[in-house]
């Protein structure tokens, strides 16, 4: 890895960490926030809809701006805007409308990272899978840190402090950008870098469908896991108390378990990057998603330790496939439009994926929270069918090229 690549990775890894941290704080305090607002779980969950929607649907315009303006100014806007909205959210935890508005702002500015950060890596890194793997690991670190940090801060100081911490953590990115060398490559560097692809429309469109379905599974899983663990792991929590005494609360225990699950996903990211360097991208992408189907079904029918084990396997492969997926985007899109291509991806994965929040609310109210995971198994099955079609188109293109 060149010094420039390491410099870029320092900035993008922190940005990836923060973008996922911002999105995972809310599920970690869903039940305490429900009690504070005096609302049911379903309506409280609905307060986050615009945050998750804007996190996704703004990705394409941010990506277009990233291709035009460069990475540094947009990442500055990300850290400043999300940090400010986090601090405002801390001041409005008793006002559902204003709190939801602040969450929407967090989603809006957090939506900058993925098209800009991943587009930057795709343009600059010779070994794209390696860069995506390290970057993905820090995204998972954000997933893992948010639940336990939010749960712990909530336990000692309340929901207001949780969003105060979110604001400070985001604003810290401004300091990092100041000290770390940043910006797009020069025109000379761009001429010297060999383009990886000229883009292939048909397989890219199929890939977009697969990524959209993956976004539904990802978002529905992340918004439900802390609450699901708190509801389903009561016996395990009691066993934990018998060993360690009256430590924390069911919410703290559930967020601790959730954080551990995402750390397992972080290992999956590293493994996915290694697979991307040694195995055909489409084949690895297919196998990773295939494994998520039986594991998510098992999550719907188990509790306590078996549930945690199946959730670990599910997280390992659901999150571990991301370096493969992001490298496929780089391979199937023109180099000069990488940020725009990632913007289009994240409109579908996070924007359409935000609709899964409404899906979760409806299914939970009608059939119970465990039924959500049966629904996700159906979504993953459809996703695997799309990957099979993607691999068919890629094989046909390779045959023509050969």
NUVO-93083 format. One record per residue (C-alpha): residue number from 1; residue in three letters; x, y negated, z negated. Coordinates in nm, 2 decimals, m for minus. Each point is the difference from the previous one (the first is absolute). Example, Ala and Ser with C-alpha at 12.3 -4.5 7.8 and 13.67 -1.06 7.14 Angstrom:
<atoms>
+--------+-------+--------+--------+--------+
| torkol | torba |     xx |     yy |     zz |
+--------+-------+--------+--------+--------+
|      1 |   Ala |   1.23 |   0.45 |  m0.78 |
|      2 |   Ser |   0.14 |  m0.34 |   0.07 |
+--------+-------+--------+--------+--------+
</atoms>
This chain:
<atoms>
+--------+-------+--------+--------+--------+
| torkol | torba |     xx |     yy |     zz |
+--------+-------+--------+--------+--------+
|      1 |   Unk |   0.00 |   0.00 |   0.00 |
|      2 |   Unk |   0.15 |  m0.34 |   0.10 |
|      3 |   Unk |   0.02 |  m0.29 |  m0.24 |
|      4 |   Unk |  m0.28 |  m0.18 |   0.19 |
|      5 |   Unk |  m0.22 |   0.31 |  m0.03 |
|      6 |   Unk |   0.07 |   0.02 |  m0.38 |
|      7 |   Unk |  m0.09 |  m0.37 |  m0.03 |
|      8 |   Unk |  m0.32 |   0.04 |   0.19 |
|      9 |   Unk |  m0.09 |   0.32 |  m0.20 |
|     10 |   Unk |   0.05 |  m0.19 |  m0.33 |
|     11 |   Unk |  m0.27 |  m0.25 |   0.10 |
|     12 |   Unk |  m0.24 |   0.24 |   0.16 |
|     13 |   Unk |   0.02 |   0.26 |  m0.28 |
|     14 |   Unk |  m0.10 |  m0.26 |  m0.26 |
|     15 |   Unk |  m0.28 |  m0.13 |   0.22 |
|     16 |   Unk |  m0.13 |   0.36 |   0.05 |
|     17 |   Unk |   0.02 |   0.05 |  m0.37 |
|     18 |   Unk |  m0.20 |  m0.31 |  m0.07 |
|     19 |   Unk |  m0.27 |   0.05 |   0.27 |
|     20 |   Unk |  m0.10 |   0.34 |  m0.14 |
|     21 |   Unk |   0.04 |  m0.12 |  m0.36 |
|     22 |   Unk |  m0.25 |  m0.27 |   0.07 |
|     23 |   Unk |  m0.26 |   0.24 |   0.14 |
|     24 |   Unk |   0.04 |   0.26 |  m0.28 |
|     25 |   Unk |  m0.04 |  m0.23 |  m0.30 |
|     26 |   Unk |  m0.38 |  m0.02 |   0.04 |
|     27 |   Unk |  m0.07 |   0.38 |  m0.01 |
|     28 |   Unk |   0.21 |   0.03 |  m0.31 |
|     29 |   Unk |  m0.21 |  m0.24 |  m0.20 |
|     30 |   Unk |  m0.33 |   0.08 |   0.17 |
|     31 |   Unk |  m0.17 |   0.15 |  m0.32 |
|     32 |   Unk |   0.13 |  m0.27 |  m0.24 |
|     33 |   Unk |  m0.10 |  m0.27 |   0.25 |
|     34 |   Unk |  m0.35 |   0.17 |   0.02 |
|     35 |   Unk |  m0.04 |  m0.03 |  m0.37 |
|     36 |   Unk |   0.13 |  m0.36 |  m0.01 |
|     37 |   Unk |  m0.24 |  m0.11 |   0.27 |
|     38 |   Unk |  m0.29 |   0.19 |  m0.15 |
|     39 |   Unk |  m0.07 |   0.17 |   0.34 |
|     40 |   Unk |  m0.03 |   0.35 |   0.13 |
|     41 |   Unk |   0.30 |   0.17 |   0.16 |
|     42 |   Unk |  m0.15 |  m0.01 |   0.36 |
|     43 |   Unk |  m0.06 |  m0.38 |   0.00 |
|     44 |   Unk |   0.33 |  m0.07 |  m0.16 |
|     45 |   Unk |   0.18 |   0.21 |   0.26 |
|     46 |   Unk |  m0.18 |  m0.19 |   0.27 |
|     47 |   Unk |   0.17 |  m0.32 |  m0.12 |
|     48 |   Unk |   0.32 |   0.13 |   0.16 |
|     49 |   Unk |  m0.16 |   0.05 |   0.35 |
|     50 |   Unk |   0.12 |  m0.33 |   0.15 |
|     51 |   Unk |   0.35 |   0.05 |  m0.14 |
|     52 |   Unk |   0.04 |   0.33 |   0.17 |
|     53 |   Unk |  m0.17 |  m0.11 |   0.32 |
|     54 |   Unk |   0.21 |  m0.32 |   0.04 |
|     55 |   Unk |   0.31 |   0.20 |  m0.09 |
|     56 |   Unk |  m0.07 |   0.20 |   0.32 |
|     57 |   Unk |  m0.18 |  m0.22 |   0.25 |
|     58 |   Unk |   0.25 |  m0.29 |  m0.02 |
|     59 |   Unk |   0.28 |   0.23 |   0.10 |
|     60 |   Unk |  m0.02 |  m0.07 |   0.37 |
|     61 |   Unk |   0.00 |  m0.38 |  m0.02 |
|     62 |   Unk |   0.29 |   0.02 |  m0.25 |
|     63 |   Unk |   0.18 |   0.24 |   0.24 |
|     64 |   Unk |  m0.05 |  m0.24 |   0.30 |
|     65 |   Unk |   0.14 |  m0.28 |  m0.22 |
|     66 |   Unk |   0.29 |   0.22 |  m0.10 |
|     67 |   Unk |   0.10 |   0.07 |   0.36 |
|     68 |   Unk |  m0.02 |  m0.38 |   0.07 |
|     69 |   Unk |   0.13 |  m0.17 |  m0.32 |
|     70 |   Unk |   0.23 |   0.27 |  m0.16 |
|     71 |   Unk |  m0.01 |   0.18 |  m0.33 |
|     72 |   Unk |   0.14 |  m0.25 |  m0.25 |
|     73 |   Unk |  m0.28 |  m0.27 |   0.00 |
|     74 |   Unk |  m0.28 |   0.26 |  m0.01 |
|     75 |   Unk |   0.16 |   0.19 |  m0.29 |
|     76 |   Unk |   0.04 |  m0.33 |  m0.19 |
|     77 |   Unk |  m0.38 |  m0.06 |   0.06 |
|     78 |   Unk |  m0.07 |   0.35 |  m0.12 |
|     79 |   Unk |   0.18 |  m0.04 |  m0.34 |
|     80 |   Unk |  m0.13 |  m0.35 |  m0.06 |
|     81 |   Unk |  m0.36 |   0.06 |   0.10 |
|     82 |   Unk |  m0.05 |   0.34 |  m0.18 |
|     83 |   Unk |   0.18 |  m0.13 |  m0.31 |
|     84 |   Unk |  m0.23 |  m0.30 |  m0.02 |
|     85 |   Unk |  m0.31 |   0.21 |   0.05 |
|     86 |   Unk |   0.11 |   0.24 |  m0.27 |
|     87 |   Unk |   0.04 |  m0.28 |  m0.25 |
|     88 |   Unk |  m0.34 |  m0.14 |   0.09 |
|     89 |   Unk |  m0.16 |   0.35 |  m0.04 |
|     90 |   Unk |   0.15 |   0.01 |  m0.35 |
|     91 |   Unk |  m0.21 |  m0.31 |  m0.08 |
|     92 |   Unk |  m0.32 |   0.14 |   0.13 |
|     93 |   Unk |  m0.05 |   0.35 |  m0.14 |
|     94 |   Unk |  m0.34 |  m0.09 |  m0.14 |
|     95 |   Unk |  m0.14 |  m0.15 |   0.32 |
|     96 |   Unk |  m0.08 |   0.28 |   0.25 |
|     97 |   Unk |  m0.03 |  m0.23 |   0.30 |
|     98 |   Unk |   0.32 |  m0.20 |  m0.06 |
|     99 |   Unk |   0.19 |   0.31 |  m0.09 |
|    100 |   Unk |  m0.10 |   0.17 |   0.32 |
|    101 |   Unk |   0.10 |  m0.31 |   0.19 |
|    102 |   Unk |   0.35 |   0.01 |  m0.16 |
|    103 |   Unk |   0.03 |   0.37 |   0.09 |
|    104 |   Unk |  m0.09 |  m0.09 |   0.36 |
|    105 |   Unk |   0.29 |  m0.25 |   0.00 |
|    106 |   Unk |   0.24 |   0.27 |  m0.13 |
|    107 |   Unk |  m0.11 |   0.23 |   0.28 |
|    108 |   Unk |   0.03 |  m0.28 |   0.26 |
|    109 |   Unk |   0.36 |  m0.09 |  m0.08 |
|    110 |   Unk |   0.11 |   0.36 |  m0.08 |
|    111 |   Unk |  m0.12 |   0.09 |   0.35 |
|    112 |   Unk |   0.31 |  m0.19 |   0.14 |
|    113 |   Unk |   0.25 |   0.26 |  m0.11 |
|    114 |   Unk |  m0.07 |   0.32 |   0.20 |
|    115 |   Unk |   0.00 |  m0.14 |   0.36 |
|    116 |   Unk |   0.29 |  m0.24 |  m0.07 |
|    117 |   Unk |   0.21 |   0.22 |  m0.22 |
|    118 |   Unk |  m0.04 |   0.33 |   0.20 |
|    119 |   Unk |   0.03 |  m0.19 |   0.33 |
|    120 |   Unk |   0.33 |  m0.14 |  m0.12 |
|    121 |   Unk |   0.13 |   0.35 |  m0.09 |
|    122 |   Unk |  m0.12 |   0.14 |   0.34 |
|    123 |   Unk |   0.19 |  m0.28 |   0.19 |
|    124 |   Unk |   0.32 |   0.01 |  m0.19 |
|    125 |   Unk |   0.08 |   0.35 |  m0.12 |
|    126 |   Unk |   0.17 |   0.25 |   0.23 |
|    127 |   Unk |  m0.12 |   0.29 |  m0.22 |
|    128 |   Unk |  m0.37 |  m0.10 |  m0.03 |
|    129 |   Unk |  m0.11 |   0.30 |  m0.21 |
|    130 |   Unk |   0.27 |  m0.06 |  m0.26 |
|    131 |   Unk |  m0.10 |  m0.37 |  m0.04 |
|    132 |   Unk |  m0.36 |   0.09 |  m0.02 |
|    133 |   Unk |   0.06 |   0.27 |  m0.26 |
|    134 |   Unk |   0.19 |  m0.23 |  m0.23 |
|    135 |   Unk |  m0.25 |  m0.27 |   0.05 |
|    136 |   Unk |  m0.29 |   0.24 |  m0.06 |
|    137 |   Unk |   0.16 |   0.12 |  m0.33 |
|    138 |   Unk |  m0.02 |  m0.35 |  m0.14 |
|    139 |   Unk |  m0.36 |  m0.03 |   0.11 |
|    140 |   Unk |  m0.07 |   0.32 |  m0.20 |
|    141 |   Unk |   0.20 |  m0.15 |  m0.29 |
|    142 |   Unk |  m0.26 |  m0.28 |   0.01 |
|    143 |   Unk |  m0.28 |   0.25 |   0.00 |
|    144 |   Unk |   0.16 |   0.18 |  m0.30 |
|    145 |   Unk |   0.09 |  m0.32 |  m0.20 |
|    146 |   Unk |  m0.34 |  m0.17 |   0.03 |
|    147 |   Unk |  m0.22 |   0.24 |  m0.19 |
|    148 |   Unk |   0.23 |   0.05 |  m0.30 |
|    149 |   Unk |   0.11 |  m0.36 |  m0.02 |
|    150 |   Unk |  m0.36 |  m0.13 |   0.04 |
|    151 |   Unk |  m0.13 |   0.26 |  m0.25 |
|    152 |   Unk |   0.26 |  m0.08 |  m0.26 |
|    153 |   Unk |  m0.03 |  m0.38 |   0.03 |
|    154 |   Unk |  m0.38 |   0.03 |  m0.01 |
|    155 |   Unk |   0.03 |   0.22 |  m0.32 |
|    156 |   Unk |   0.21 |  m0.26 |  m0.18 |
|    157 |   Unk |  m0.12 |  m0.34 |   0.14 |
|    158 |   Unk |  m0.31 |   0.06 |   0.22 |
|    159 |   Unk |  m0.09 |  m0.04 |   0.36 |
|    160 |   Unk |   0.10 |  m0.37 |   0.02 |
|    161 |   Unk |   0.36 |   0.09 |  m0.08 |
|    162 |   Unk |  m0.01 |   0.27 |   0.27 |
|    163 |   Unk |  m0.07 |  m0.25 |   0.28 |
|    164 |   Unk |   0.24 |  m0.25 |  m0.16 |
|    165 |   Unk |   0.28 |   0.25 |   0.04 |
|    166 |   Unk |  m0.11 |   0.07 |   0.36 |
|    167 |   Unk |   0.04 |  m0.37 |   0.07 |
|    168 |   Unk |   0.35 |  m0.02 |  m0.15 |
|    169 |   Unk |   0.12 |   0.31 |   0.18 |
|    170 |   Unk |  m0.11 |  m0.13 |   0.34 |
|    171 |   Unk |   0.15 |  m0.34 |  m0.06 |
|    172 |   Unk |   0.33 |   0.17 |  m0.08 |
|    173 |   Unk |   0.02 |   0.09 |   0.37 |
|    174 |   Unk |   0.07 |  m0.36 |   0.08 |
|    175 |   Unk |   0.32 |   0.02 |  m0.20 |
|    176 |   Unk |   0.11 |   0.31 |   0.18 |
|    177 |   Unk |  m0.06 |  m0.16 |   0.34 |
|    178 |   Unk |   0.21 |  m0.29 |  m0.10 |
|    179 |   Unk |   0.31 |   0.20 |  m0.08 |
|    180 |   Unk |  m0.02 |   0.28 |   0.26 |
|    181 |   Unk |   0.10 |  m0.07 |   0.36 |
|    182 |   Unk |  m0.32 |   0.02 |   0.21 |
|    183 |   Unk |  m0.15 |  m0.08 |   0.34 |
|    184 |   Unk |  m0.03 |   0.16 |   0.34 |
|    185 |   Unk |   0.29 |   0.13 |   0.20 |
|    186 |   Unk |   0.16 |  m0.25 |   0.24 |
|    187 |   Unk |  m0.06 |   0.01 |   0.37 |
|    188 |   Unk |   0.34 |   0.16 |   0.05 |
|    189 |   Unk |  m0.07 |   0.27 |  m0.25 |
|    190 |   Unk |  m0.33 |   0.07 |   0.18 |
|    191 |   Unk |   0.17 |   0.04 |   0.33 |
|    192 |   Unk |   0.25 |   0.24 |  m0.15 |
|    193 |   Unk |  m0.26 |   0.22 |  m0.16 |
|    194 |   Unk |  m0.14 |   0.27 |   0.23 |
|    195 |   Unk |  m0.38 |   0.01 |   0.01 |
|    196 |   Unk |  m0.14 |   0.33 |  m0.14 |
|    197 |   Unk |  m0.31 |   0.00 |   0.22 |
|    198 |   Unk |  m0.21 |  m0.19 |   0.25 |
|    199 |   Unk |  m0.32 |   0.12 |  m0.16 |
|    200 |   Unk |  m0.26 |   0.25 |   0.09 |
|    201 |   Unk |  m0.36 |  m0.11 |  m0.02 |
|    202 |   Unk |  m0.20 |   0.32 |  m0.01 |
|    203 |   Unk |   0.18 |   0.18 |  m0.28 |
|    204 |   Unk |   0.03 |  m0.33 |  m0.19 |
|    205 |   Unk |  m0.38 |  m0.04 |   0.01 |
|    206 |   Unk |  m0.04 |   0.36 |  m0.13 |
|    207 |   Unk |   0.25 |  m0.08 |  m0.27 |
|    208 |   Unk |  m0.20 |  m0.30 |  m0.10 |
|    209 |   Unk |  m0.31 |   0.22 |  m0.06 |
|    210 |   Unk |   0.21 |   0.24 |  m0.21 |
|    211 |   Unk |   0.14 |  m0.28 |  m0.21 |
|    212 |   Unk |  m0.35 |  m0.15 |  m0.05 |
|    213 |   Unk |  m0.12 |   0.33 |  m0.14 |
|    214 |   Unk |   0.31 |   0.02 |  m0.21 |
|    215 |   Unk |  m0.07 |  m0.34 |  m0.14 |
|    216 |   Unk |  m0.34 |   0.11 |  m0.12 |
|    217 |   Unk |   0.15 |   0.30 |  m0.18 |
|    218 |   Unk |   0.28 |  m0.22 |  m0.15 |
|    219 |   Unk |  m0.22 |  m0.28 |  m0.13 |
|    220 |   Unk |  m0.27 |   0.23 |  m0.14 |
|    221 |   Unk |   0.26 |   0.20 |  m0.18 |
|    222 |   Unk |   0.18 |  m0.30 |  m0.15 |
|    223 |   Unk |  m0.31 |  m0.18 |  m0.12 |
|    224 |   Unk |  m0.14 |   0.31 |  m0.18 |
|    225 |   Unk |   0.30 |   0.19 |  m0.15 |
|    226 |   Unk |   0.04 |  m0.19 |  m0.33 |
|    227 |   Unk |  m0.37 |   0.01 |  m0.08 |
|    228 |   Unk |  m0.03 |   0.36 |   0.12 |
|    229 |   Unk |   0.30 |   0.11 |  m0.22 |
|    230 |   Unk |  m0.16 |  m0.18 |  m0.30 |
|    231 |   Unk |  m0.33 |   0.18 |   0.05 |
|    232 |   Unk |   0.14 |   0.35 |   0.09 |
|    233 |   Unk |   0.31 |   0.03 |  m0.23 |
|    234 |   Unk |  m0.17 |  m0.04 |  m0.34 |
|    235 |   Unk |   0.12 |   0.34 |  m0.12 |
|    236 |   Unk |   0.36 |  m0.07 |   0.11 |
|    237 |   Unk |  m0.02 |  m0.34 |  m0.17 |
|    238 |   Unk |  m0.11 |   0.16 |  m0.33 |
|    239 |   Unk |   0.29 |   0.25 |   0.03 |
|    240 |   Unk |   0.23 |  m0.30 |   0.06 |
|    241 |   Unk |  m0.12 |  m0.17 |  m0.32 |
|    242 |   Unk |   0.05 |   0.32 |  m0.20 |
|    243 |   Unk |   0.37 |  m0.01 |   0.09 |
|    244 |   Unk |   0.07 |  m0.37 |   0.01 |
|    245 |   Unk |  m0.26 |  m0.14 |  m0.24 |
|    246 |   Unk |  m0.24 |  m0.29 |   0.07 |
|    247 |   Unk |   0.20 |  m0.15 |   0.28 |
|    248 |   Unk |  m0.17 |  m0.24 |   0.24 |
|    249 |   Unk |  m0.34 |   0.07 |   0.14 |
|    250 |   Unk |  m0.17 |   0.22 |   0.26 |
|    251 |   Unk |   0.06 |  m0.28 |   0.25 |
|    252 |   Unk |   0.37 |  m0.03 |  m0.08 |
|    253 |   Unk |   0.04 |   0.37 |   0.03 |
|    254 |   Unk |  m0.19 |   0.01 |   0.33 |
|    255 |   Unk |   0.21 |  m0.28 |   0.15 |
|    256 |   Unk |   0.32 |   0.17 |  m0.12 |
|    257 |   Unk |  m0.10 |   0.32 |   0.18 |
|    258 |   Unk |  m0.09 |  m0.20 |   0.31 |
|    259 |   Unk |   0.34 |  m0.17 |   0.00 |
|    260 |   Unk |   0.17 |   0.34 |  m0.02 |
|    261 |   Unk |  m0.21 |   0.12 |   0.30 |
|    262 |   Unk |   0.12 |  m0.29 |   0.20 |
|    263 |   Unk |   0.36 |   0.07 |  m0.10 |
|    264 |   Unk |  m0.05 |   0.34 |   0.15 |
|    265 |   Unk |  m0.12 |  m0.18 |   0.32 |
|    266 |   Unk |   0.32 |  m0.20 |  m0.01 |
|    267 |   Unk |   0.19 |   0.33 |   0.03 |
|    268 |   Unk |  m0.23 |   0.09 |   0.29 |
|    269 |   Unk |   0.10 |  m0.32 |   0.18 |
|    270 |   Unk |   0.37 |   0.09 |  m0.02 |
|    271 |   Unk |  m0.08 |   0.35 |   0.12 |
|    272 |   Unk |  m0.21 |  m0.14 |   0.28 |
|    273 |   Unk |   0.29 |  m0.21 |   0.12 |
|    274 |   Unk |   0.23 |   0.30 |   0.00 |
|    275 |   Unk |  m0.26 |   0.20 |   0.20 |
|    276 |   Unk |  m0.03 |  m0.29 |   0.25 |
|    277 |   Unk |   0.37 |   0.03 |   0.07 |
|    278 |   Unk |   0.00 |   0.38 |   0.06 |
|    279 |   Unk |  m0.34 |   0.11 |   0.12 |
|    280 |   Unk |  m0.23 |  m0.13 |   0.28 |
|    281 |   Unk |  m0.20 |  m0.29 |  m0.14 |
|    282 |   Unk |  m0.34 |   0.12 |   0.11 |
|    283 |   Unk |   0.06 |   0.35 |  m0.14 |
|    284 |   Unk |   0.10 |  m0.13 |  m0.34 |
|    285 |   Unk |  m0.29 |  m0.25 |   0.00 |
|    286 |   Unk |  m0.24 |   0.28 |   0.07 |
|    287 |   Unk |   0.13 |   0.24 |  m0.27 |
|    288 |   Unk |   0.01 |  m0.27 |  m0.27 |
|    289 |   Unk |  m0.37 |  m0.09 |   0.06 |
|    290 |   Unk |  m0.10 |   0.37 |   0.02 |
|    291 |   Unk |   0.12 |   0.06 |  m0.35 |
|    292 |   Unk |  m0.21 |  m0.28 |  m0.14 |
|    293 |   Unk |  m0.33 |   0.17 |   0.09 |
|    294 |   Unk |   0.01 |   0.30 |  m0.24 |
|    295 |   Unk |   0.16 |  m0.21 |  m0.27 |
|    296 |   Unk |  m0.27 |  m0.27 |   0.00 |
|    297 |   Unk |  m0.27 |   0.27 |  m0.01 |
|    298 |   Unk |   0.17 |   0.15 |  m0.31 |
|    299 |   Unk |   0.01 |  m0.35 |  m0.16 |
|    300 |   Unk |  m0.38 |  m0.01 |   0.03 |
|    301 |   Unk |  m0.05 |   0.32 |  m0.20 |
|    302 |   Unk |   0.27 |  m0.01 |  m0.26 |
|    303 |   Unk |   0.09 |  m0.19 |  m0.32 |
|    304 |   Unk |   0.28 |  m0.06 |  m0.24 |
|    305 |   Unk |   0.34 |   0.16 |   0.10 |
|    306 |   Unk |  m0.12 |   0.18 |   0.32 |
|    307 |   Unk |  m0.15 |  m0.33 |   0.12 |
|    308 |   Unk |   0.34 |  m0.17 |  m0.06 |
|    309 |   Unk |   0.19 |   0.27 |   0.18 |
|    310 |   Unk |  m0.23 |  m0.02 |   0.31 |
|    311 |   Unk |   0.01 |  m0.38 |  m0.01 |
|    312 |   Unk |   0.38 |   0.01 |   0.00 |
|    313 |   Unk |   0.01 |   0.22 |   0.31 |
|    314 |   Unk |  m0.26 |  m0.22 |   0.17 |
|    315 |   Unk |   0.19 |  m0.32 |  m0.08 |
|    316 |   Unk |   0.33 |   0.16 |   0.12 |
|    317 |   Unk |  m0.13 |   0.07 |   0.35 |
|    318 |   Unk |  m0.26 |  m0.28 |   0.04 |
|    319 |   Unk |   0.27 |  m0.26 |  m0.08 |
|    320 |   Unk |   0.29 |   0.19 |   0.13 |
|    321 |   Unk |  m0.13 |  m0.01 |   0.35 |
|    322 |   Unk |   0.03 |  m0.38 |   0.02 |
|    323 |   Unk |   0.37 |  m0.02 |   0.13 |
|    324 |   Unk |  m0.11 |   0.24 |   0.28 |
|    325 |   Unk |  m0.31 |  m0.20 |   0.08 |
|    326 |   Unk |   0.19 |  m0.34 |  m0.01 |
|    327 |   Unk |   0.27 |   0.14 |   0.23 |
|    328 |   Unk |  m0.26 |   0.13 |   0.24 |
|    329 |   Unk |  m0.14 |  m0.36 |   0.02 |
|    330 |   Unk |   0.36 |  m0.13 |   0.08 |
|    331 |   Unk |   0.04 |   0.27 |   0.27 |
|    332 |   Unk |  m0.34 |  m0.06 |   0.17 |
|    333 |   Unk |   0.00 |  m0.38 |   0.00 |
|    334 |   Unk |   0.22 |  m0.26 |   0.19 |
|    335 |   Unk |   0.28 |  m0.13 |  m0.21 |
|    336 |   Unk |  m0.09 |  m0.37 |   0.05 |
|    337 |   Unk |  m0.35 |   0.07 |  m0.15 |
|    338 |   Unk |   0.10 |   0.22 |  m0.30 |
|    339 |   Unk |  m0.15 |  m0.24 |  m0.26 |
|    340 |   Unk |  m0.32 |  m0.03 |   0.20 |
|    341 |   Unk |  m0.02 |   0.38 |   0.04 |
|    342 |   Unk |   0.04 |   0.05 |  m0.38 |
|    343 |   Unk |  m0.26 |  m0.28 |  m0.04 |
|    344 |   Unk |  m0.24 |   0.20 |   0.21 |
|    345 |   Unk |   0.08 |   0.31 |  m0.20 |
|    346 |   Unk |  m0.07 |  m0.16 |  m0.34 |
|    347 |   Unk |  m0.32 |  m0.16 |   0.12 |
|    348 |   Unk |  m0.12 |   0.35 |   0.05 |
|    349 |   Unk |   0.16 |   0.18 |  m0.30 |
|    350 |   Unk |  m0.06 |  m0.27 |  m0.26 |
|    351 |   Unk |  m0.28 |  m0.20 |   0.16 |
|    352 |   Unk |  m0.23 |   0.29 |   0.10 |
|    353 |   Unk |   0.14 |   0.19 |  m0.29 |
|    354 |   Unk |  m0.15 |  m0.27 |  m0.23 |
|    355 |   Unk |  m0.34 |   0.13 |   0.11 |
|    356 |   Unk |   0.09 |   0.31 |  m0.20 |
|    357 |   Unk |  m0.05 |  m0.21 |  m0.31 |
|    358 |   Unk |  m0.37 |  m0.03 |   0.09 |
|    359 |   Unk |   0.00 |   0.37 |   0.09 |
|    360 |   Unk |   0.14 |   0.09 |  m0.34 |
|    361 |   Unk |  m0.26 |  m0.21 |  m0.18 |
|    362 |   Unk |  m0.29 |   0.15 |   0.19 |
|    363 |   Unk |   0.12 |   0.36 |  m0.04 |
|    364 |   Unk |   0.08 |  m0.05 |  m0.36 |
|    365 |   Unk |  m0.34 |  m0.14 |  m0.08 |
|    366 |   Unk |  m0.18 |   0.28 |   0.19 |
|    367 |   Unk |   0.21 |   0.31 |  m0.06 |
|    368 |   Unk |   0.27 |  m0.08 |  m0.25 |
|    369 |   Unk |   0.36 |  m0.10 |   0.03 |
|    370 |   Unk |   0.13 |   0.35 |   0.07 |
|    371 |   Unk |  m0.21 |   0.01 |   0.32 |
|    372 |   Unk |   0.22 |  m0.27 |   0.15 |
|    373 |   Unk |   0.28 |   0.25 |   0.04 |
|    374 |   Unk |  m0.22 |   0.24 |   0.19 |
|    375 |   Unk |  m0.08 |  m0.29 |   0.24 |
|    376 |   Unk |   0.37 |  m0.08 |   0.04 |
|    377 |   Unk |   0.07 |   0.36 |   0.10 |
|    378 |   Unk |  m0.24 |  m0.05 |   0.29 |
|    379 |   Unk |   0.18 |  m0.32 |   0.10 |
|    380 |   Unk |   0.34 |   0.17 |  m0.01 |
|    381 |   Unk |  m0.13 |   0.29 |   0.21 |
|    382 |   Unk |  m0.11 |  m0.26 |   0.27 |
|    383 |   Unk |   0.34 |  m0.17 |  m0.04 |
|    384 |   Unk |   0.18 |   0.33 |   0.08 |
|    385 |   Unk |  m0.21 |   0.04 |   0.31 |
|    386 |   Unk |   0.12 |  m0.34 |   0.11 |
|    387 |   Unk |   0.36 |   0.09 |  m0.06 |
|    388 |   Unk |  m0.03 |   0.31 |   0.22 |
|    389 |   Unk |  m0.13 |  m0.22 |   0.28 |
|    390 |   Unk |   0.29 |  m0.24 |  m0.06 |
|    391 |   Unk |   0.25 |   0.27 |   0.02 |
|    392 |   Unk |  m0.16 |   0.13 |   0.32 |
|    393 |   Unk |   0.04 |  m0.35 |   0.16 |
|    394 |   Unk |   0.36 |  m0.03 |  m0.12 |
|    395 |   Unk |   0.09 |   0.34 |   0.14 |
|    396 |   Unk |  m0.15 |  m0.09 |   0.33 |
|    397 |   Unk |   0.20 |  m0.33 |   0.01 |
|    398 |   Unk |   0.32 |   0.19 |  m0.09 |
|    399 |   Unk |  m0.07 |   0.25 |   0.28 |
|    400 |   Unk |  m0.04 |  m0.28 |   0.26 |
|    401 |   Unk |   0.31 |  m0.18 |  m0.13 |
|    402 |   Unk |   0.19 |   0.33 |   0.02 |
+--------+-------+--------+--------+--------+
</atoms>
